[in-house]
């Protein structure tokens, strides 16, 4: 017992000082950022960029297809119906896709795809009216936090509204898209949907 009691501190001192007597400091090795067993931020960023490229490419294909399809008629209802149907069935994050038209001071539902819609939207209330009043696109990450939100289907959680502008940049309708996902719409959605609605000019 006596021998072990003396030898253990001596062995510890020897390890600390090193065999040559010079101090040897043992520093624990800590995995650096992005070590093989840690999440790779560059990889996550790369995945996000890939998803953006895919979304952009999908919109580009849809736009080209609509350019060809909408040449077949100048009828507004036909054009809106075609846009709503194609977008709704090509974009997996779209839950409700359609148009509301300004008619005698009211916003009434037009061609759409998805669950049953509100036929008339309360005056100056909700996201669609905000698009009309502001003459600009409205992107809402969480509709439940939007003042005056009109809920036609409580499964909707985020929304984007794009006004269709006519003479003197006056709005005459909106494209309204809802998603069941929160924060579903990005700058890519905004830019392409604004470009798509310009394919539906109002009749003179």
C-alpha positions in Angstrom: 0.0 0.0 0.0 2.9 2.4 0.9 4.6 1.7 -2.4 1.5 2.4 -4.5 0.8 5.6 -2.5 4.2 7.0 -3.3 4.5 5.8 -6.9 1.2 7.2 -8.2 2.0 10.9 -7.5 5.5 10.3 -9.0 4.0 8.7 -12.2 1.6 11.6 -12.5 4.5 14.1 -12.1 6.5 12.3 -14.7 3.7 12.4 -17.2 3.3 16.1 -16.5 7.0 17.0 -16.9 7.8 14.6 -19.7 10.5 12.1 -19.8 13.2 14.8 -20.5 12.1 16.9 -17.5 10.7 19.7 -19.6 7.1 20.6 -18.8 4.6 19.0 -21.2 1.1 20.5 -21.2 -1.7 18.2 -22.3 -4.3 20.2 -24.2 -7.6 18.6 -25.0 -8.5 18.4 -28.7 -11.8 20.0 -29.5 -13.4 19.4 -32.8 -13.0 22.5 -35.0 -16.1 24.1 -36.7 -17.5 21.9 -39.5 -15.6 18.8 -38.3 -16.8 15.6 -39.9 -19.1 14.8 -37.1 -20.6 18.3 -36.9 -23.3 19.9 -39.1 -21.8 21.5 -42.2 -23.0 25.1 -42.7 -21.6 25.3 -46.2 -23.5 22.1 -47.1 -26.8 23.6 -45.7 -26.2 26.8 -47.7 -25.6 24.7 -50.8 -28.8 22.8 -50.3 -30.7 26.1 -49.9 -29.2 27.4 -53.1 -30.2 24.2 -54.9 -33.8 24.6 -53.8 -33.9 28.2 -54.9 -32.5 27.2 -58.3 -35.1 24.4 -58.6 -37.9 26.8 -57.7 -36.7 29.4 -60.2 -36.4 26.8 -62.9 -39.9 25.6 -62.2 -41.3 29.1 -62.5 -39.4 29.6 -65.7 -41.0 26.5 -67.3 -44.5 27.6 -66.1 -44.0 31.1 -67.6 -42.9 29.7 -70.9 -45.9 27.4 -71.0 -48.3 30.2 -70.1 -46.9 32.4 -72.8 -47.9 29.8 -75.4 -51.2 28.9 -73.8 -52.5 32.4 -73.4 -52.0 33.3 -77.0 -55.1 31.1 -77.8 -57.6 33.7 -76.5 -57.8 37.3 -75.2 -60.7 36.5 -72.9 -59.8 37.5 -69.3 -61.8 34.8 -67.5 -60.2 32.1 -69.8 -56.7 33.5 -69.2 -57.2 33.7 -65.4 -58.6 30.2 -65.3 -55.6 28.8 -67.2 -53.1 30.6 -64.9 -54.8 29.5 -61.8 -55.0 25.8 -62.9 -51.4 25.6 -64.1 -49.9 27.3 -61.1 -52.0 25.3 -58.6 -51.1 21.9 -60.0 -47.4 22.7 -60.7 -46.5 24.4 -57.4 -46.6 21.9 -54.5 -46.7 24.6 -51.8 -49.8 26.3 -53.2 -53.0 25.4 -51.2 -55.4 27.9 -52.8 -54.7 29.7 -56.1 -57.1 32.1 -57.7 -58.3 35.6 -58.5 -60.5 38.2 -56.9 -61.9 40.9 -59.2 -62.8 44.4 -58.3 -66.5 44.9 -59.3 -68.5 48.0 -58.4 -66.3 48.5 -55.3 -66.4 44.9 -54.2 -63.8 42.1 -54.4 -65.6 39.1 -55.8 -64.1 35.7 -56.4 -63.0 34.8 -59.9 -61.4 31.6 -61.4 -59.6 29.6 -58.8 -58.3 26.2 -57.8 -58.5 24.7 -54.3 -61.0 24.6 -51.4 -64.3 26.6 -51.5 -63.5 30.3 -51.5 -65.2 33.4 -49.9 -67.4 34.8 -52.7 -67.1 38.4 -51.5 -64.4 39.8 -49.3 -65.2 42.4 -46.6 -64.5 45.9 -47.8 -61.0 47.2 -47.0 -60.1 44.2 -44.9 -57.7 41.3 -45.2 -54.6 40.7 -47.5 -56.4 41.0 -50.8 -57.8 44.4 -50.1 -54.3 45.4 -48.8 -52.9 44.6 -52.2 -55.6 46.6 -53.9 -55.2 49.6 -51.6 -51.4 49.7 -51.7 -51.1 48.8 -55.4 -48.3 46.4 -54.5 -47.6 42.8 -53.8 -48.3 41.7 -50.2 -46.3 38.8 -48.7 -47.6 37.5 -45.4 -45.5 34.8 -43.6 -48.3 34.2 -41.0 -51.8 35.2 -41.9 -53.0 34.8 -38.3 -50.9 37.8 -37.3 -52.2 40.0 -40.2 -54.6 42.7 -39.0 -58.1 42.1 -40.3 -57.3 38.8 -42.0 -60.2 37.2 -43.6 -60.2 33.4 -43.1 -62.0 31.5 -45.8 -60.2 28.3 -44.8 -58.4 28.0 -41.5 -55.9 25.6 -43.0 -54.2 28.5 -44.7 -51.2 29.8 -42.8 -49.3 32.1 -45.2 -50.3 34.2 -48.3 -49.1 36.2 -51.2 -51.3 38.7 -53.1 -50.3 40.3 -56.4 -52.5 43.2 -57.8 -53.3 43.2 -61.5 -52.8 46.8 -62.7 -54.6 48.4 -65.6 -54.8 52.0 -66.9 -52.9 54.5 -64.8 -51.6 51.6 -62.7 -55.1 51.2 -61.2 -55.7 47.7 -59.8 -58.7 45.8 -61.2 -58.0 42.3 -59.7 -55.6 40.4 -57.5 -53.9 37.0 -57.8 -54.2 35.4 -54.4 -52.2 32.3 -53.3 -52.5 30.6 -49.9 -50.2 27.9 -48.4 -50.7 25.6 -45.5 -47.0 26.2 -44.6 -45.9 29.3 -42.7 -43.5 31.6 -44.4 -44.0 29.7 -47.7 -43.4 32.5 -50.2 -40.1 34.0 -51.1 -38.7 36.8 -53.3 -38.6 34.2 -56.1 -42.4 33.6 -55.8 -43.0 37.4 -55.7 -40.9 38.2 -58.8 -42.3 35.4 -61.0 -45.9 35.8 -60.0 -45.7 39.5 -60.7 -44.3 38.6 -64.1 -47.0 36.0 -64.7 -50.0 38.4 -64.0 -48.6 40.8 -66.6 -49.6 38.1 -69.1 -53.3 38.9 -68.3 -53.7 42.5 -69.5 -57.2 43.9 -69.0 -59.5 44.2 -72.0 -59.7 47.7 -73.4 
